[in-house]
Structure formats: C-alpha cells, structure tokens
Amino acid sequence: MHALARPLALFALTALMQGGTMGFAFAQNAPPAHPSVPGVAPPSFSGPGWGPEEEPAPVPESTSPTDLPVLYVTSVEVLRTSAEPEVDIVRVTGLAASEGWSVPQLVPTYAGKPFDGVLDLELIATPPDQSQSADGFVPVSAILELEHSSSLKGVRVRGSENAIAVKPIPGTGQATLSVNGCGDCIGKQFIPEGGTAPPQQSVVRQQDLPKLLRVIKASDGVGDTERDPNRLTLILDDNNTIVEAFWE
C-alpha cells in the first residue's frame, strides 16, 4: 500500500469502527509556524542596506523505510471474549522473507466500510534497510483488538503472496505452505519452470520458490536496480549453479 493511502485507510477505519466495529481516536494540533499579534501587520523594511529576511536552511527530515506486507500469512485467529464488553481479538502469524523485519502490525487494506462485511487487513512490517542473505523464512506475529459487532461477518488478512480469510467469526484459518525459503540453495543447480533436472544432482526448482523471483545468469546484465525486500535474487554460474541467494 502506498504511504499516502495508509493514513487515509486508518482514518476511514476509525470512522467505520466508531459505528460499531472498532474504536480508535486520532488527534493532531499543529501550532502556527509564525505567531502574530491580531490586527497588527508584520514589520516591513525597505531601502538601502535592507533586503528580504533570509529563511533558515531547511533541516532534512529523517527517512525510514516504508512499511510493506510480509511475505506470507500462515494463520489467522479471531477470538471473542466472554467478559463484557465483548471484543474480538485478531491474532495473525506470518513469515517474513529474511531477518531484519521489525514492528509487525495489522492495518486496513482500503478505506471505507467493507461491502461484503469482511474486514480486509494487511500484515505489514518495517523491512530491513539493506539486502539480506537468504537463510530461510522468519516467523512474525501481530494482534489487533476489535469491538464486537454483529455487522462484521469475517476477517481477511493479506501478505505479499497470499491471503487467509476467516468466516464466520470467531474462527480460525491456516495456510499450508510448501515454499522453499532458499536457506540451502547455494551450490545447487537451478531448474527453471518446465525444465528437467539431471539425475542424482541436488537442484532447486523454480516452481518451489516464492513468486517474486529474479534469476541472474552468468551472461546476464543487471537492468533492474529497484530494491524490493520481498524479491528473492539468485546468481548463477555458467552451469546454472546457484552461487548467491539474497533478498533485496
């Protein structure tokens, strides 16, 4: 989700949940940048030796990586408390592509009330700020509390490459994944989809790897330099043996 769309979605989710599903409150109070006296114009100077007041140089804002969906959602549980007031608790587990992902959380996928009554969420986290070796997937989890509402028919949670829906609630949903996290890919021969593996040789099949994959052969250039922490990159030698595997 785009960085601008996510705050809008959170605002819209607030309005929705105040009607019976979830309650959040946001407040913002920014003081004026240049205070003034009512009815008095700011001073103005002109003439020899006077020039426009110099504005201070802007201070660069600190930047942080944009939160992204984690690679996979593995389970979604929606539990309903028995004590009053009743609340629904959404507990989600998933798999990040690599080490270095932090602050997993659940956020709405889009703004507004769901037409089908199914609350659509994403399991997101802050990605690492540099490429990571492919050492296998890393478990993550997040919890979101909802005020109980009879109008909510279900919850759907999305990762980068899959989604799990729980209908009705309370309930549980799980995904069975048979995806190679490439923790032991180096030294094995890469077999593209539809290819035939040589007998008695350790191989890695493309169909067993995550969908977002970049394979760089020994004779290939590197035309795409855009970074994506959910994309697996494999470097091959002249014999299509994997010599490096990393998440960008």
N, C-alpha and C positions, 0 to 999 in steps of 0.2 A: 504493500500500500504506500502511496505517496505520502511524504512527510506532511503536506498540507492537508490531505484528506483525513489523516488520522485524528487530529484535534476536532475537525468538524464531525467526524463519526462519534467521538466521545461526547460532544455537546448534544448531538441528536439522541444518543443512547440515554443521556441524562434525562432529557425531556420525556422520552418513552417510558423509562423506568419509574419516574415520578408518578406516572399514571397507573402504576400497579406492579411493575416487574422489578425494578431496581432503583435504589436511591443514591445519587451522588450529588455533591454540591461543589461548584467551582466559583471562585471569586477573584476578581482582578481589580486593582486600584492603582493606576499609574499616575504619580504626581506630574503637574505640568513641567516641561523642561525649563521654561524661563518664567519665573513668577513675576507679576507686575502689580502695580497699585491701581485699583479700579478708578477709571476716569482720568488717569494721567498717562499721557503718551510717553513712550520711552525716549531718552535723550538722543538727539541727532547732532553730529558735529560735521562741519564743513569748513573749507578754506585752506590756505597754505599750511602744510605740516600735518593736516588731518587726513586720514584715509579710513577706509572701512575697517571695522574691527575684525581682526583675524580670528577665525574659528579654530579651536584646538584640533589637532590632528586626530582623526577617529581612531579609537582603540580597537584593534582587530578582535572580533569575537572568537572565543574558543569553539572549535568544531568537534563534534563527536560523530561516530558512525551512525547512520540511520538504522533504526531497529528493523529487522527483517524476520519473516516467518522461519521457524526452524525447519529442518529438512522433512521430518516425518512426525505425525501424530500416531501414538501407539495405543492409547486408551483414553476414554472419556467416561467419567462417573458423575452422575448428577444425584446428589443425596438430599433428602428432605428432612429437616429437623422435626422432632416431635414437640419440643417446647415452644410456647408462644413468645414472641410472634414467629410463625413458621418462616424459614428461609430455605432456599435451595442453594446448595454448595456444589460448584462445578470444579472437579479436580481432573487435571489433564496431565498425562505424561507423554513424552516425545523423545526424539533422537536428534541431537544437533550433529552437523556433519563432522565436527572436529572439536578439539579443545579450544578454549578461548571465548566461547559464547557465554554471556552473562545476563543477569536480570531477566529471566523468562517471565512472561506475563500474558494474560488473556485480554484482547481488545476486540471491539466490534469490527466486522469486515466492511460494513457500509452503514450509512446514516439512515435514520427513519425506522418506523415500525415494520417488522417483517410481515410480508403479505401472507405467508403460509403459517405464521405463528411459531416459526422455528428461529430461535436466536442464533445468528451466524457470527462466530468468533474466529480469531486467529491466535495461534500460539506463536508469539514473537519473542525475540531476544536481541540483545546488542551483540553484533558479530565481532570477531577479533579484528584488530586494525592492521593485520598483515597476514600473508599466506600461512597456512598450517599444513604440516605433513599429514598424509592420510594414514592414521593409526587406528582407525575404527571409529564407529559412531559413539557419541557421548550422551547418556541419559539426562533429560531435563524434566522439570515439572512446574506447574503453576496452579493456583487456586483462585476462584472468583466467587464471591457471595452475591446471591440474587434474592431480593424479596419475593416471597412466594406469590404467584399469580396464576389463577386458573386459565388466563388467556394464553399463557405460554405452553405450546404443545411439544416443544422439543428444543434441543441444543445441537448445533453443528459446529465442529472445530476443525479448522484447516491448518495444515502445514504447507511447506513449499511444494511437496509432491503428492500429498494425499489428504483425505478428509475423513472424519468419523462423525456420524450423526446418532444421537440418542433420542428416540421417540417411542412411546411417551416418556414423561419423566414422573417420578425418579426412574433411573435406569442406568445401564452400562453398555458401552460399546468398545470393541477392541479390534485392532488390525493385526493380521498375521503377515509379517514381512519376511521375505526371503531375498534380501538385497545384500550384495557384497559391499561392505564398507571399505574394502581395499586395504585393510590393515596388513595383509601379507601379499600384496600384488607384486612388489618389486622382485624381479628375477624370473617372473612367469611370462609366458607368451600371451599376447593379446589376440583374441579371436573376435573379429567384427561380427555383427549380427548376420546370420546366414552362412558364416564361414565354417569350415571343417577343421576340427582340432587334430593335430598329428597324434598318432598313438604313443602312449607311455610318455607323455610330457605334461608338466604342470602348466595349466592355462588359466586365463581369466576371460570369461565370455562377456561380450558387451551387454547382452540381454540380462545379465545378472547384476549389472552396475546401476547406480542412480541414473535417472533420465537425463539430467543436465550434465553432459559429459563432453570434454574436449580431448581429442587424441591428436598428439603432435608426433608425426613420423620423423624418421631421421632426415628425410629430404624436404620436410615442410618448413615454411617460414612461419612467423608469428604475426598474423594480420590483425588479430583481436587482442587488444591490451586492456579492455574493460574488465575491472575486477568484480567477481561475484563469489562471495564466501560459500554459496551453495553449489558451486560448479566444481566438479572433480576434473583435474587435468592429469593426463598420463603422457609421459615422454617415452618414446620407443627408440630402440636402436635399429640397425639395418636388418635384423632378423625379427623385428616386431616384438622383441622382448622389452618388458617394462623396466626402465632404469630409474624412473622417478614418478611419484604419485603425490599430489598435494591438492588441497582446497584453496582456491584463490581468495 
